Amino acid sequence: MNVGSDKTLLFYDHYDVQPEDPIDLWDSPPFEPTIRDGKIFARGVSDNKGEIICRLQAIKAYNEVFGKPPVNVKFVIEGEEEVGSPNLEEFVNNNRENYGISF
């Protein structure tokens, strides 16, 4: 979301997860979300998919209550975090202006 501010809030998240093995250590099937004691259990639900949804919902709620935020809001969501993010550096270097990234 680009609101034309000179400031940008950049969120980093990832959607990849560790392999499901050893499958016999799961209390429920890893690819079938299960609710136990009011909590969702599934592969990757807390690393990092839950955080992605929470951030998106927080921005949605902010927009509904206050309107557009006072800063640009951008996300980098990658699928290689669990293997060391081999392409992230190149992506950042090629997209600094698009994401307002500075070091």
C-alpha positions as MATLAB code, in Angstrom:
seq = 'MNVGSDKTLLFYDHYDVQPEDPIDLWDSPPFEPTIRDGKIFARGVSDNKGEIICRLQAIKAYNEVFGKPPVNVKFVIEGEEEVGSPNLEEFVNNNRENYGISF';
ca = [
       0.000    0.000    0.000;
       1.631    3.181   -1.163;
       0.070    6.275    0.410;
       2.748    8.640   -0.859;
       4.592    8.968    2.438;
       8.349    9.430    2.603;
       8.368    6.646    5.221;
       7.754    2.960    4.548;
       6.960    0.132    6.953;
       8.334   -3.097    5.489;
       7.240   -6.474    6.854;
       9.295   -9.587    6.184;
       7.604  -12.974    6.375;
       8.020  -16.435    4.921;
       5.573  -19.175    4.022;
       7.829  -22.196    3.741;
       8.111  -24.666    6.607;
      10.321  -27.492    7.769;
       9.583  -30.975    6.365;
       6.779  -32.845    8.122;
       9.011  -35.815    8.967;
       9.077  -37.586   11.321;
       5.361  -37.953   10.670;
       4.844  -40.292   13.641;
       5.596  -37.453   16.104;
       2.507  -35.495   15.080;
      -0.565  -35.693   17.344;
      -2.784  -35.025   14.301;
      -2.165  -35.084   10.530;
       0.139  -32.149    9.662;
      -1.778  -31.179    6.521;
      -5.197  -31.181    8.214;
      -5.725  -28.234   10.578;
      -7.074  -29.477   13.876;
      -8.527  -27.442   16.730;
      -7.542  -28.647   20.202;
      -8.166  -26.661   23.371;
      -9.222  -23.670   21.252;
      -5.959  -23.589   19.303;
      -5.220  -24.465   15.679;
      -2.605  -27.145   15.117;
      -1.222  -27.673   11.611;
       2.060  -27.630    9.773;
       3.407  -24.066    9.596;
       0.522  -22.414   11.435;
       2.867  -20.588   13.829;
       5.914  -20.304   11.579;
       5.143  -18.015    9.818;
       1.698  -18.205    8.283;
      -0.087  -17.096   11.443;
       2.050  -13.967   11.659;
       1.320  -13.107    8.020;
      -2.432  -13.306    8.634;
      -2.162  -11.295   11.873;
      -0.273   -8.496   10.126;
      -2.710   -8.400    7.212;
      -5.683   -8.318    9.591;
      -4.055   -5.562   11.683;
      -3.641   -3.412    8.569;
      -7.233   -4.150    7.543;
      -8.493   -3.158   11.012;
      -6.394    0.026   10.992;
      -7.811    0.972    7.596;
     -11.377    0.362    8.776;
     -10.958    2.455   11.927;
      -8.559    5.226   10.872;
      -8.393    5.097    7.074;
      -5.125    4.951    5.208;
      -2.013    4.642    7.372;
       0.428    7.570    7.605;
       3.205    5.447    6.064;
       3.565    3.181    3.040;
       3.085   -0.472    4.006;
       4.887   -3.168    2.031;
       5.545   -6.872    2.455;
       8.345   -9.173    1.386;
       7.037  -12.721    1.747;
       9.389  -15.431    0.585;
       9.397  -19.191    0.260;
      13.068  -19.972    0.838;
      13.657  -18.970    4.474;
      14.019  -22.539    5.697;
      16.842  -23.164    3.203;
      18.791  -19.990    3.962;
      17.035  -17.501    1.643;
      19.488  -17.999   -1.255;
      17.703  -15.485   -3.519;
      16.704  -12.850   -0.969;
      19.870  -10.749   -1.263;
      19.505  -10.489   -5.037;
      15.804   -9.635   -4.686;
      16.558   -6.890   -2.148;
      19.354   -5.458   -4.275;
      17.103   -5.399   -7.354;
      14.071   -3.925   -5.577;
      15.370   -1.341   -3.100;
      13.481    1.515   -4.716;
      10.222   -0.460   -4.943;
      10.335   -1.346   -1.259;
      11.998    1.737    0.187;
      14.902   -0.376    1.452;
      18.027    1.391    2.646;
      21.009    0.233    4.646;
];
